[in-house]
Amino acid sequence: MNTTPGAVDFLVGVALVLVTVAATCAALTRDPAKQAVVLSVLGVCLALLFLVVQAPDVALSQLAVGTAITPLLILLTVRKIRRGPGGGDSEDGGDG
């Protein structure tokens, strides 16, 4: 990479600030659905940080897992819990 060390340090600092802000927002968000969205933003910020510190393989893994799969699993879990036990859409339980 043909950049000066000062520029790299600046980019790492900016990425660290973004990660800190996103992680704080994720910790302070109370609604699980909104928290999943903020967690996805945190995943993007972490992937950017990993890219800046020249770890592209870790950045790609973070994009896949931290930005897509984990928030999706959280949203599906919240949907299942809010739907209630049984998980069916019909009120009679579907026995007849």
Backbone atoms as SQL, in Angstrom:
CREATE TABLE atoms (id INTEGER PRIMARY KEY, chain TEXT, resi INTEGER, resn TEXT, atom TEXT, x REAL, y REAL, z REAL);
INSERT INTO atoms VALUES
  (1, 'A', 1, 'MET', 'N', 0.843, -1.169, 0.000),
  (2, 'A', 1, 'MET', 'CA', 0.000, 0.000, 0.000),
  (3, 'A', 1, 'MET', 'C', 0.889, 1.232, 0.000),
  (4, 'A', 2, 'ASN', 'N', 0.669, 2.141, -0.911),
  (5, 'A', 2, 'ASN', 'CA', 1.507, 3.319, -1.057),
  (6, 'A', 2, 'ASN', 'C', 0.898, 4.529, -0.369),
  (7, 'A', 3, 'THR', 'N', 0.645, 4.420, 0.902),
  (8, 'A', 3, 'THR', 'CA', 0.123, 5.547, 1.663),
  (9, 'A', 3, 'THR', 'C', 1.080, 5.869, 2.795),
  (10, 'A', 4, 'THR', 'N', 1.001, 7.087, 3.231),
  (11, 'A', 4, 'THR', 'CA', 1.870, 7.490, 4.326),
  (12, 'A', 4, 'THR', 'C', 1.353, 6.907, 5.637),
  (13, 'A', 5, 'PRO', 'N', 2.238, 6.679, 6.593),
  (14, 'A', 5, 'PRO', 'CA', 1.801, 6.127, 7.888),
  (15, 'A', 5, 'PRO', 'C', 0.783, 7.020, 8.598),
  (16, 'A', 6, 'GLY', 'N', 0.891, 8.322, 8.424),
  (17, 'A', 6, 'GLY', 'CA', -0.071, 9.227, 9.052),
  (18, 'A', 6, 'GLY', 'C', -1.475, 9.041, 8.517),
  (19, 'A', 7, 'ALA', 'N', -1.585, 8.794, 7.209),
  (20, 'A', 7, 'ALA', 'CA', -2.903, 8.578, 6.607),
  (21, 'A', 7, 'ALA', 'C', -3.514, 7.272, 7.091),
  (22, 'A', 8, 'VAL', 'N', -2.699, 6.244, 7.220),
  (23, 'A', 8, 'VAL', 'CA', -3.195, 4.955, 7.703),
  (24, 'A', 8, 'VAL', 'C', -3.657, 5.079, 9.152),
  (25, 'A', 9, 'ASP', 'N', -2.869, 5.782, 9.955),
  (26, 'A', 9, 'ASP', 'CA', -3.261, 5.993, 11.354),
  (27, 'A', 9, 'ASP', 'C', -4.568, 6.767, 11.445),
  (28, 'A', 10, 'PHE', 'N', -4.744, 7.740, 10.575),
  (29, 'A', 10, 'PHE', 'CA', -5.984, 8.512, 10.562),
  (30, 'A', 10, 'PHE', 'C', -7.173, 7.618, 10.206),
  (31, 'A', 11, 'LEU', 'N', -7.001, 6.773, 9.186),
  (32, 'A', 11, 'LEU', 'CA', -8.095, 5.874, 8.778),
  (33, 'A', 11, 'LEU', 'C', -8.422, 4.866, 9.879),
  (34, 'A', 12, 'VAL', 'N', -7.417, 4.357, 10.549),
  (35, 'A', 12, 'VAL', 'CA', -7.660, 3.434, 11.658),
  (36, 'A', 12, 'VAL', 'C', -8.395, 4.149, 12.783),
  (37, 'A', 13, 'GLY', 'N', -8.015, 5.374, 13.070),
  (38, 'A', 13, 'GLY', 'CA', -8.702, 6.155, 14.105),
  (39, 'A', 13, 'GLY', 'C', -10.158, 6.408, 13.765),
  (40, 'A', 14, 'VAL', 'N', -10.421, 6.773, 12.511),
  (41, 'A', 14, 'VAL', 'CA', -11.807, 7.001, 12.085),
  (42, 'A', 14, 'VAL', 'C', -12.612, 5.712, 12.187),
  (43, 'A', 15, 'ALA', 'N', -12.039, 4.602, 11.752),
  (44, 'A', 15, 'ALA', 'CA', -12.737, 3.319, 11.820),
  (45, 'A', 15, 'ALA', 'C', -13.009, 2.923, 13.271),
  (46, 'A', 16, 'LEU', 'N', -12.052, 3.183, 14.159),
  (47, 'A', 16, 'LEU', 'CA', -12.257, 2.868, 15.576),
  (48, 'A', 16, 'LEU', 'C', -13.366, 3.726, 16.190),
  (49, 'A', 17, 'VAL', 'N', -13.428, 4.985, 15.800),
  (50, 'A', 17, 'VAL', 'CA', -14.506, 5.853, 16.293),
  (51, 'A', 17, 'VAL', 'C', -15.858, 5.346, 15.796),
  (52, 'A', 18, 'LEU', 'N', -15.933, 4.949, 14.519),
  (53, 'A', 18, 'LEU', 'CA', -17.180, 4.417, 13.974),
  (54, 'A', 18, 'LEU', 'C', -17.608, 3.147, 14.712),
  (55, 'A', 19, 'VAL', 'N', -16.660, 2.267, 14.979),
  (56, 'A', 19, 'VAL', 'CA', -16.965, 1.025, 15.702),
  (57, 'A', 19, 'VAL', 'C', -17.450, 1.342, 17.109),
  (58, 'A', 20, 'THR', 'N', -16.801, 2.290, 17.770),
  (59, 'A', 20, 'THR', 'CA', -17.187, 2.652, 19.129),
  (60, 'A', 20, 'THR', 'C', -18.595, 3.231, 19.177),
  (61, 'A', 21, 'VAL', 'N', -18.904, 4.111, 18.239),
  (62, 'A', 21, 'VAL', 'CA', -20.244, 4.723, 18.196),
  (63, 'A', 21, 'VAL', 'C', -21.299, 3.661, 17.896),
  (64, 'A', 22, 'ALA', 'N', -21.033, 2.795, 16.916),
  (65, 'A', 22, 'ALA', 'CA', -22.006, 1.767, 16.559),
  (66, 'A', 22, 'ALA', 'C', -22.205, 0.762, 17.699),
  (67, 'A', 23, 'ALA', 'N', -21.141, 0.389, 18.381),
  (68, 'A', 23, 'ALA', 'CA', -21.261, -0.556, 19.496),
  (69, 'A', 23, 'ALA', 'C', -22.027, 0.068, 20.664),
  (70, 'A', 24, 'THR', 'N', -21.795, 1.350, 20.914),
  (71, 'A', 24, 'THR', 'CA', -22.534, 2.030, 21.972),
  (72, 'A', 24, 'THR', 'C', -24.021, 2.106, 21.636),
  (73, 'A', 25, 'CYS', 'N', -24.327, 2.417, 20.393),
  (74, 'A', 25, 'CYS', 'CA', -25.731, 2.459, 19.967),
  (75, 'A', 25, 'CYS', 'C', -26.382, 1.082, 20.085),
  (76, 'A', 26, 'ALA', 'N', -25.648, 0.038, 19.739),
  (77, 'A', 26, 'ALA', 'CA', -26.192, -1.320, 19.850),
  (78, 'A', 26, 'ALA', 'C', -26.463, -1.685, 21.310),
  (79, 'A', 27, 'ALA', 'N', -25.587, -1.238, 22.196),
  (80, 'A', 27, 'ALA', 'CA', -25.775, -1.551, 23.610),
  (81, 'A', 27, 'ALA', 'C', -26.919, -0.757, 24.232),
  (82, 'A', 28, 'LEU', 'N', -27.172, 0.438, 23.729),
  (83, 'A', 28, 'LEU', 'CA', -28.208, 1.294, 24.302),
  (84, 'A', 28, 'LEU', 'C', -29.585, 1.099, 23.676),
  (85, 'A', 29, 'THR', 'N', -29.664, 0.393, 22.571),
  (86, 'A', 29, 'THR', 'CA', -30.946, 0.151, 21.911),
  (87, 'A', 29, 'THR', 'C', -31.697, -0.944, 22.659),
  (88, 'A', 30, 'ARG', 'N', -32.967, -0.692, 22.967),
  (89, 'A', 30, 'ARG', 'CA', -33.745, -1.629, 23.776),
  (90, 'A', 30, 'ARG', 'C', -34.586, -2.595, 22.939),
  (91, 'A', 31, 'ASP', 'N', -35.112, -2.154, 21.805),
  (92, 'A', 31, 'ASP', 'CA', -35.964, -2.997, 20.976),
  (93, 'A', 31, 'ASP', 'C', -35.091, -3.986, 20.194),
  (94, 'A', 32, 'PRO', 'N', -35.365, -5.292, 20.299),
  (95, 'A', 32, 'PRO', 'CA', -34.513, -6.279, 19.622),
  (96, 'A', 32, 'PRO', 'C', -34.494, -6.136, 18.098),
  (97, 'A', 33, 'ALA', 'N', -35.596, -5.737, 17.499),
  (98, 'A', 33, 'ALA', 'CA', -35.614, -5.574, 16.048),
  (99, 'A', 33, 'ALA', 'C', -34.716, -4.413, 15.620),
  (100, 'A', 34, 'LYS', 'N', -34.798, -3.306, 16.340),
  (101, 'A', 34, 'LYS', 'CA', -33.927, -2.165, 16.038),
  (102, 'A', 34, 'LYS', 'C', -32.477, -2.506, 16.362),
  (103, 'A', 35, 'GLN', 'N', -32.290, -3.287, 17.405),
  (104, 'A', 35, 'GLN', 'CA', -30.938, -3.675, 17.792),
  (105, 'A', 35, 'GLN', 'C', -30.287, -4.540, 16.711),
  (106, 'A', 36, 'ALA', 'N', -31.061, -5.364, 16.036),
  (107, 'A', 36, 'ALA', 'CA', -30.520, -6.182, 14.952),
  (108, 'A', 36, 'ALA', 'C', -30.031, -5.302, 13.807),
  (109, 'A', 37, 'VAL', 'N', -30.756, -4.232, 13.525),
  (110, 'A', 37, 'VAL', 'CA', -30.339, -3.315, 12.464),
  (111, 'A', 37, 'VAL', 'C', -29.052, -2.596, 12.870),
  (112, 'A', 38, 'VAL', 'N', -28.992, -2.140, 14.104),
  (113, 'A', 38, 'VAL', 'CA', -27.789, -1.459, 14.590),
  (114, 'A', 38, 'VAL', 'C', -26.613, -2.432, 14.623),
  (115, 'A', 39, 'LEU', 'N', -26.872, -3.676, 14.959),
  (116, 'A', 39, 'LEU', 'CA', -25.828, -4.698, 14.946),
  (117, 'A', 39, 'LEU', 'C', -25.290, -4.923, 13.533),
  (118, 'A', 40, 'SER', 'N', -26.162, -4.815, 12.558),
  (119, 'A', 40, 'SER', 'CA', -25.729, -4.931, 11.171),
  (120, 'A', 40, 'SER', 'C', -24.814, -3.769, 10.787),
  (121, 'A', 41, 'VAL', 'N', -25.159, -2.569, 11.236),
  (122, 'A', 41, 'VAL', 'CA', -24.304, -1.401, 10.988),
  (123, 'A', 41, 'VAL', 'C', -22.954, -1.580, 11.681),
  (124, 'A', 42, 'LEU', 'N', -22.983, -2.120, 12.890),
  (125, 'A', 42, 'LEU', 'CA', -21.737, -2.402, 13.605),
  (126, 'A', 42, 'LEU', 'C', -20.882, -3.400, 12.819),
  (127, 'A', 43, 'GLY', 'N', -21.504, -4.385, 12.210),
  (128, 'A', 43, 'GLY', 'CA', -20.764, -5.349, 11.394),
  (129, 'A', 43, 'GLY', 'C', -20.072, -4.699, 10.215),
  (130, 'A', 44, 'VAL', 'N', -20.748, -3.745, 9.579),
  (131, 'A', 44, 'VAL', 'CA', -20.138, -3.021, 8.463),
  (132, 'A', 44, 'VAL', 'C', -18.951, -2.185, 8.950),
  (133, 'A', 45, 'CYS', 'N', -19.121, -1.531, 10.099),
  (134, 'A', 45, 'CYS', 'CA', -18.028, -0.720, 10.654),
  (135, 'A', 45, 'CYS', 'C', -16.827, -1.595, 11.011),
  (136, 'A', 46, 'LEU', 'N', -17.079, -2.758, 11.591),
  (137, 'A', 46, 'LEU', 'CA', -15.981, -3.669, 11.917),
  (138, 'A', 46, 'LEU', 'C', -15.292, -4.182, 10.650),
  (139, 'A', 47, 'ALA', 'N', -16.070, -4.473, 9.619),
  (140, 'A', 47, 'ALA', 'CA', -15.475, -4.920, 8.360),
  (141, 'A', 47, 'ALA', 'C', -14.595, -3.821, 7.766),
  (142, 'A', 48, 'LEU', 'N', -15.035, -2.580, 7.880),
  (143, 'A', 48, 'LEU', 'CA', -14.225, -1.457, 7.410),
  (144, 'A', 48, 'LEU', 'C', -12.923, -1.365, 8.211),
  (145, 'A', 49, 'LEU', 'N', -13.014, -1.542, 9.521),
  (146, 'A', 49, 'LEU', 'CA', -11.813, -1.522, 10.357),
  (147, 'A', 49, 'LEU', 'C', -10.849, -2.629, 9.949),
  (148, 'A', 50, 'PHE', 'N', -11.356, -3.820, 9.738),
  (149, 'A', 50, 'PHE', 'CA', -10.496, -4.932, 9.345),
  (150, 'A', 50, 'PHE', 'C', -9.861, -4.680, 7.975),
  (151, 'A', 51, 'LEU', 'N', -10.602, -4.034, 7.095),
  (152, 'A', 51, 'LEU', 'CA', -10.065, -3.716, 5.774),
  (153, 'A', 51, 'LEU', 'C', -8.939, -2.687, 5.878),
  (154, 'A', 52, 'VAL', 'N', -9.116, -1.707, 6.759),
  (155, 'A', 52, 'VAL', 'CA', -8.100, -0.663, 6.931),
  (156, 'A', 52, 'VAL', 'C', -6.813, -1.239, 7.514),
  (157, 'A', 53, 'VAL', 'N', -6.928, -2.204, 8.413),
  (158, 'A', 53, 'VAL', 'CA', -5.725, -2.803, 9.005),
  (159, 'A', 53, 'VAL', 'C', -5.213, -3.976, 8.170),
  (160, 'A', 54, 'GLN', 'N', -5.636, -4.037, 6.928),
  (161, 'A', 54, 'GLN', 'CA', -5.170, -4.990, 5.922),
  (162, 'A', 54, 'GLN', 'C', -5.431, -6.446, 6.304),
  (163, 'A', 55, 'ALA', 'N', -6.680, -6.721, 6.684),
  (164, 'A', 55, 'ALA', 'CA', -7.120, -8.093, 6.929),
  (165, 'A', 55, 'ALA', 'C', -8.384, -8.345, 6.102),
  (166, 'A', 56, 'PRO', 'N', -8.236, -8.431, 4.767),
  (167, 'A', 56, 'PRO', 'CA', -9.422, -8.538, 3.914),
  (168, 'A', 56, 'PRO', 'C', -10.200, -9.836, 4.105),
  (169, 'A', 57, 'ASP', 'N', -9.522, -10.929, 4.451),
  (170, 'A', 57, 'ASP', 'CA', -10.231, -12.184, 4.671),
  (171, 'A', 57, 'ASP', 'C', -11.132, -12.097, 5.901),
  (172, 'A', 58, 'VAL', 'N', -10.646, -11.460, 6.951),
  (173, 'A', 58, 'VAL', 'CA', -11.449, -11.278, 8.156),
  (174, 'A', 58, 'VAL', 'C', -12.598, -10.304, 7.866),
  (175, 'A', 59, 'ALA', 'N', -12.331, -9.296, 7.042),
  (176, 'A', 59, 'ALA', 'CA', -13.375, -8.335, 6.679),
  (177, 'A', 59, 'ALA', 'C', -14.512, -9.021, 5.911),
  (178, 'A', 60, 'LEU', 'N', -14.176, -9.913, 5.003),
  (179, 'A', 60, 'LEU', 'CA', -15.213, -10.638, 4.262),
  (180, 'A', 60, 'LEU', 'C', -16.019, -11.545, 5.178),
  (181, 'A', 61, 'SER', 'N', -15.342, -12.204, 6.104),
  (182, 'A', 61, 'SER', 'CA', -16.051, -13.052, 7.062),
  (183, 'A', 61, 'SER', 'C', -16.978, -12.214, 7.941),
  (184, 'A', 62, 'GLN', 'N', -16.504, -11.055, 8.354),
  (185, 'A', 62, 'GLN', 'CA', -17.321, -10.164, 9.177),
  (186, 'A', 62, 'GLN', 'C', -18.531, -9.681, 8.405),
  (187, 'A', 63, 'LEU', 'N', -18.357, -9.371, 7.132),
  (188, 'A', 63, 'LEU', 'CA', -19.503, -8.947, 6.324),
  (189, 'A', 63, 'LEU', 'C', -20.552, -10.050, 6.238),
  (190, 'A', 64, 'ALA', 'N', -20.101, -11.270, 6.045),
  (191, 'A', 64, 'ALA', 'CA', -21.054, -12.373, 5.906),
  (192, 'A', 64, 'ALA', 'C', -21.752, -12.690, 7.220),
  (193, 'A', 65, 'VAL', 'N', -20.983, -12.838, 8.274),
  (194, 'A', 65, 'VAL', 'CA', -21.546, -13.287, 9.547),
  (195, 'A', 65, 'VAL', 'C', -22.127, -12.134, 10.351),
  (196, 'A', 66, 'GLY', 'N', -21.339, -11.105, 10.574),
  (197, 'A', 66, 'GLY', 'CA', -21.757, -10.020, 11.453),
  (198, 'A', 66, 'GLY', 'C', -22.778, -9.079, 10.857),
  (199, 'A', 67, 'THR', 'N', -22.790, -8.959, 9.541),
  (200, 'A', 67, 'THR', 'CA', -23.697, -8.019, 8.908),
  (201, 'A', 67, 'THR', 'C', -24.966, -8.688, 8.399),
  (202, 'A', 68, 'ALA', 'N', -24.881, -9.937, 8.010),
  (203, 'A', 68, 'ALA', 'CA', -26.043, -10.583, 7.401),
  (204, 'A', 68, 'ALA', 'C', -26.637, -11.693, 8.267),
  (205, 'A', 69, 'ILE', 'N', -25.862, -12.669, 8.615),
  (206, 'A', 69, 'ILE', 'CA', -26.418, -13.878, 9.241),
  (207, 'A', 69, 'ILE', 'C', -26.883, -13.632, 10.674),
  (208, 'A', 70, 'THR', 'N', -26.049, -13.003, 11.496),
  (209, 'A', 70, 'THR', 'CA', -26.418, -12.799, 12.903),
  (210, 'A', 70, 'THR', 'C', -27.661, -11.916, 13.062),
  (211, 'A', 71, 'PRO', 'N', -27.738, -10.742, 12.394),
  (212, 'A', 71, 'PRO', 'CA', -28.979, -9.957, 12.518),
  (213, 'A', 71, 'PRO', 'C', -30.213, -10.692, 11.974),
  (214, 'A', 72, 'LEU', 'N', -30.022, -11.481, 10.917),
  (215, 'A', 72, 'LEU', 'CA', -31.145, -12.252, 10.386),
  (216, 'A', 72, 'LEU', 'C', -31.636, -13.274, 11.403),
  (217, 'A', 73, 'LEU', 'N', -30.715, -13.958, 12.078),
  (218, 'A', 73, 'LEU', 'CA', -31.117, -14.923, 13.103),
  (219, 'A', 73, 'LEU', 'C', -31.813, -14.234, 14.269),
  (220, 'A', 74, 'ILE', 'N', -31.350, -13.057, 14.644),
  (221, 'A', 74, 'ILE', 'CA', -32.000, -12.311, 15.721),
  (222, 'A', 74, 'ILE', 'C', -33.416, -11.925, 15.316),
  (223, 'A', 75, 'LEU', 'N', -33.579, -11.426, 14.102),
  (224, 'A', 75, 'LEU', 'CA', -34.917, -11.029, 13.642),
  (225, 'A', 75, 'LEU', 'C', -35.858, -12.224, 13.563),
  (226, 'A', 76, 'LEU', 'N', -35.370, -13.359, 13.089),
  (227, 'A', 76, 'LEU', 'CA', -36.217, -14.556, 13.024),
  (228, 'A', 76, 'LEU', 'C', -36.599, -15.040, 14.417),
  (229, 'A', 77, 'THR', 'N', -35.678, -14.956, 15.363),
  (230, 'A', 77, 'THR', 'CA', -35.967, -15.356, 16.735),
  (231, 'A', 77, 'THR', 'C', -37.004, -14.433, 17.365),
  (232, 'A', 78, 'VAL', 'N', -36.840, -13.132, 17.167),
  (233, 'A', 78, 'VAL', 'CA', -37.809, -12.169, 17.710),
  (234, 'A', 78, 'VAL', 'C', -39.188, -12.410, 17.109),
  (235, 'A', 79, 'ARG', 'N', -39.232, -12.693, 15.828),
  (236, 'A', 79, 'ARG', 'CA', -40.518, -12.974, 15.168),
  (237, 'A', 79, 'ARG', 'C', -41.169, -14.230, 15.750),
  (238, 'A', 80, 'LYS', 'N', -40.378, -15.252, 15.981),
  (239, 'A', 80, 'LYS', 'CA', -40.902, -16.505, 16.536),
  (240, 'A', 80, 'LYS', 'C', -41.400, -16.299, 17.969),
  (241, 'A', 81, 'ILE', 'N', -40.667, -15.529, 18.764),
  (242, 'A', 81, 'ILE', 'CA', -41.074, -15.294, 20.153),
  (243, 'A', 81, 'ILE', 'C', -42.345, -14.453, 20.212),
  (244, 'A', 82, 'ARG', 'N', -42.437, -13.423, 19.377),
  (245, 'A', 82, 'ARG', 'CA', -43.614, -12.559, 19.397),
  (246, 'A', 82, 'ARG', 'C', -44.848, -13.258, 18.861),
  (247, 'A', 83, 'ARG', 'N', -44.653, -14.278, 18.037),
  (248, 'A', 83, 'ARG', 'CA', -45.778, -15.023, 17.491),
  (249, 'A', 83, 'ARG', 'C', -46.419, -15.900, 18.556),
  (250, 'A', 84, 'GLY', 'N', -45.643, -16.322, 19.533),
  (251, 'A', 84, 'GLY', 'CA', -46.168, -17.121, 20.633),
  (252, 'A', 84, 'GLY', 'C', -45.888, -18.593, 20.448),
  (253, 'A', 85, 'PRO', 'N', -46.284, -19.403, 21.450),
  (254, 'A', 85, 'PRO', 'CA', -46.043, -20.842, 21.365),
  (255, 'A', 85, 'PRO', 'C', -46.887, -21.479, 20.272),
  (256, 'A', 86, 'GLY', 'N', -46.388, -22.541, 19.695),
  (257, 'A', 86, 'GLY', 'CA', -47.103, -23.212, 18.615),
  (258, 'A', 86, 'GLY', 'C', -46.660, -22.712, 17.263),
  (259, 'A', 87, 'GLY', 'N', -46.479, -21.408, 17.118),
  (260, 'A', 87, 'GLY', 'CA', -45.965, -20.833, 15.902),
  (261, 'A', 87, 'GLY', 'C', -46.899, -20.841, 14.712),
  (262, 'A', 88, 'GLY', 'N', -48.134, -21.313, 14.896),
  (263, 'A', 88, 'GLY', 'CA', -49.058, -21.364, 13.780),
  (264, 'A', 88, 'GLY', 'C', -49.751, -20.048, 13.557),
  (265, 'A', 89, 'ASP', 'N', -50.228, -19.835, 12.327),
  (266, 'A', 89, 'ASP', 'CA', -50.928, -18.595, 12.013),
  (267, 'A', 89, 'ASP', 'C', -52.419, -18.690, 12.339),
  (268, 'A', 90, 'SER', 'N', -52.959, -19.917, 12.371),
  (269, 'A', 90, 'SER', 'CA', -54.391, -20.054, 12.658),
  (270, 'A', 90, 'SER', 'C', -54.614, -20.101, 14.156),
  (271, 'A', 91, 'GLU', 'N', -55.801, -19.645, 14.592),
  (272, 'A', 91, 'GLU', 'CA', -56.080, -19.571, 16.005),
  (273, 'A', 91, 'GLU', 'C', -56.562, -20.890, 16.602),
  (274, 'A', 92, 'ASP', 'N', -57.061, -21.794, 15.766),
  (275, 'A', 92, 'ASP', 'CA', -57.588, -23.043, 16.304),
  (276, 'A', 92, 'ASP', 'C', -56.524, -24.117, 16.414),
  (277, 'A', 93, 'GLY', 'N', -55.294, -23.828, 16.034),
  (278, 'A', 93, 'GLY', 'CA', -54.218, -24.799, 16.162),
  (279, 'A', 93, 'GLY', 'C', -54.050, -25.678, 14.944),
  (280, 'A', 94, 'GLY', 'N', -54.942, -25.625, 13.982),
  (281, 'A', 94, 'GLY', 'CA', -54.819, -26.369, 12.756),
  (282, 'A', 94, 'GLY', 'C', -55.126, -27.853, 12.885),
  (283, 'A', 95, 'ASP', 'N', -55.945, -28.251, 13.870),
  (284, 'A', 95, 'ASP', 'CA', -56.237, -29.663, 14.060),
  (285, 'A', 95, 'ASP', 'C', -57.475, -30.121, 13.286),
  (286, 'A', 96, 'GLY', 'N', -58.103, -29.251, 12.593),
  (287, 'A', 96, 'GLY', 'CA', -59.343, -29.719, 12.020),
  (288, 'A', 96, 'GLY', 'C', -59.576, -29.221, 10.708);
